[in-house]
Amino acid sequence: MKKEDYRHIIVESFIPADASSRHGLVHIKPVANQEPFLESMFVQCSKELSTDYPIGTKFRIKAKITSREGGTPFVSSHYTWKYEVLK
């Protein structure tokens, strides 16, 4: 992991149409127009973002794109890192 791989991006909470293969009802995704962070990517971050705020809340987080053993890319932010709730 290189420090320069991480960027501040805006994400939001939502309920996916098909959550059958995911954990929990509420998920986090990047908002539009932040390439290479795509709206179709799921975000791994603090559970607080999906449990402590209303659906549709936007946050600024520090994150990077990663994948597990060549799998589907996703956005990762350490669960202990600070985040900003946007109004």
C-alpha positions in Angstrom: 0.0 0.0 0.0 1.4 3.3 -1.0 0.2 6.5 0.7 -0.5 8.1 -2.6 -3.0 5.4 -3.5 -5.5 7.0 -1.0 -7.7 10.0 -1.9 -10.5 11.9 -0.3 -13.8 11.0 -2.0 -17.5 11.5 -1.3 -19.6 8.4 -0.6 -23.3 7.9 0.3 -25.4 5.3 2.0 -28.1 3.4 0.0 -30.1 0.2 -0.1 -29.0 -2.0 -3.1 -31.7 -3.5 -5.3 -30.1 -6.9 -4.8 -28.4 -7.3 -1.4 -28.5 -11.1 -1.4 -24.8 -11.6 -1.5 -24.0 -8.7 0.8 -23.9 -8.2 4.6 -26.6 -5.9 6.0 -29.3 -3.9 4.4 -27.6 -0.5 4.0 -24.4 -0.1 1.9 -22.0 2.6 1.0 -21.1 3.6 -2.6 -19.1 6.5 -4.2 -21.1 9.3 -5.7 -21.0 10.0 -9.4 -18.1 11.8 -11.3 -15.2 10.7 -9.1 -13.4 8.3 -11.6 -11.8 5.9 -11.1 -14.2 5.5 -8.0 -17.4 4.3 -9.7 -20.9 4.4 -8.4 -21.1 0.6 -9.0 -18.4 -0.1 -6.5 -19.1 -1.1 -2.9 -17.2 0.6 -0.1 -15.6 -1.2 2.8 -15.4 1.3 5.7 -16.7 2.0 9.3 -20.1 0.4 9.9 -21.1 3.7 11.6 -21.7 5.1 8.1 -24.4 2.6 7.4 -25.9 2.2 10.9 -25.7 5.6 12.6 -27.0 7.9 9.8 -30.1 8.1 7.6 -30.1 6.4 4.2 -28.8 8.9 1.6 -26.3 10.6 3.9 -23.1 11.7 2.2 -19.7 11.4 3.7 -16.1 12.4 2.9 -13.7 9.6 3.5 -10.1 8.7 2.7 -10.0 5.6 0.5 -8.4 3.6 -2.3 -9.4 1.0 -4.8 -8.4 -2.5 -4.1 -9.4 -6.1 -4.7 -9.0 -9.5 -3.1 -6.9 -11.9 -5.0 -7.8 -10.5 -8.4 -11.5 -10.3 -7.6 -14.0 -7.5 -8.2 -12.5 -4.1 -7.3 -14.0 -2.2 -4.4 -13.2 0.9 -2.4 -11.5 0.5 1.0 -11.2 2.9 3.9 -9.9 1.8 7.3 -12.8 1.5 9.8 -10.9 3.5 12.4 -10.2 6.5 10.2 -12.1 9.8 10.7 -14.8 10.7 8.2 -16.8 13.9 7.6 -20.6 13.9 7.4 -21.7 16.3 4.6 -24.9 18.4 4.8 
